[in-house]
Amino acid sequence: MTDWRSKPYSERRGRLLYLRDGGPPAIRPVPVTDSIETALDRVGALGGVRAS
């Protein structure tokens, strides 16, 4: 068994996406971005979210 806690986020996410392949459609990965603008566009419909 591998302890993934010390691995970089990109490796952990990649492994989780690999394990999720073929799983139930109700389980979906959350989109990831380094862009504040993109993140705000994605969650803007939630209201109350703005860049400081």
C-alpha beads as a LAMMPS data file, in Angstrom:
LAMMPS data file: protein, C-alpha beads

52 atoms
51 bonds

1 atom types
1 bond types

-500.0 500.0 xlo xhi
-500.0 500.0 ylo yhi
-500.0 500.0 zlo zhi

Masses

1 110.0

Atoms # bond

1 1 1 0.000 0.000 0.000
2 1 1 1.272 3.471 -0.898
3 1 1 1.006 6.436 1.456
4 1 1 0.073 9.279 -0.911
5 1 1 -0.061 12.034 1.719
6 1 1 3.498 13.221 1.092
7 1 1 3.129 13.193 -2.710
8 1 1 2.575 16.422 -4.654
9 1 1 -1.049 17.396 -5.265
10 1 1 -0.772 16.741 -9.007
11 1 1 0.318 13.125 -8.397
12 1 1 -2.413 12.520 -5.809
13 1 1 -5.079 14.005 -8.083
14 1 1 -3.839 12.007 -11.063
15 1 1 -4.041 8.792 -9.070
16 1 1 -7.549 9.592 -7.836
17 1 1 -8.695 10.361 -11.378
18 1 1 -7.204 7.070 -12.545
19 1 1 -8.996 5.153 -9.783
20 1 1 -12.257 6.955 -10.547
21 1 1 -12.268 5.906 -14.237
22 1 1 -15.201 3.621 -14.891
23 1 1 -16.847 4.545 -11.610
24 1 1 -20.420 5.738 -11.157
25 1 1 -21.257 8.943 -13.048
26 1 1 -22.457 10.589 -9.823
27 1 1 -18.838 10.735 -8.630
28 1 1 -17.138 13.524 -10.565
29 1 1 -13.833 15.282 -9.991
30 1 1 -13.946 18.949 -9.079
31 1 1 -12.421 21.170 -11.789
32 1 1 -9.014 22.647 -10.934
33 1 1 -7.530 25.958 -12.023
34 1 1 -4.702 28.293 -11.068
35 1 1 -6.685 31.254 -12.405
36 1 1 -8.610 33.373 -9.909
37 1 1 -10.806 34.686 -12.727
38 1 1 -11.717 31.171 -13.893
39 1 1 -12.449 30.055 -10.326
40 1 1 -14.697 33.073 -9.742
41 1 1 -16.530 32.371 -13.005
42 1 1 -17.166 28.790 -11.872
43 1 1 -18.465 29.658 -8.406
44 1 1 -19.933 33.084 -9.142
45 1 1 -23.432 31.605 -9.317
46 1 1 -23.099 30.757 -5.623
47 1 1 -23.157 34.456 -4.771
48 1 1 -21.057 36.322 -2.258
49 1 1 -17.776 35.272 -3.842
50 1 1 -15.448 37.988 -5.106
51 1 1 -11.757 38.668 -5.477
52 1 1 -10.196 40.826 -2.789

Bonds

1 1 1 2
2 1 2 3
3 1 3 4
4 1 4 5
5 1 5 6
6 1 6 7
7 1 7 8
8 1 8 9
9 1 9 10
10 1 10 11
11 1 11 12
12 1 12 13
13 1 13 14
14 1 14 15
15 1 15 16
16 1 16 17
17 1 17 18
18 1 18 19
19 1 19 20
20 1 20 21
21 1 21 22
22 1 22 23
23 1 23 24
24 1 24 25
25 1 25 26
26 1 26 27
27 1 27 28
28 1 28 29
29 1 29 30
30 1 30 31
31 1 31 32
32 1 32 33
33 1 33 34
34 1 34 35
35 1 35 36
36 1 36 37
37 1 37 38
38 1 38 39
39 1 39 40
40 1 40 41
41 1 41 42
42 1 42 43
43 1 43 44
44 1 44 45
45 1 45 46
46 1 46 47
47 1 47 48
48 1 48 49
49 1 49 50
50 1 50 51
51 1 51 52
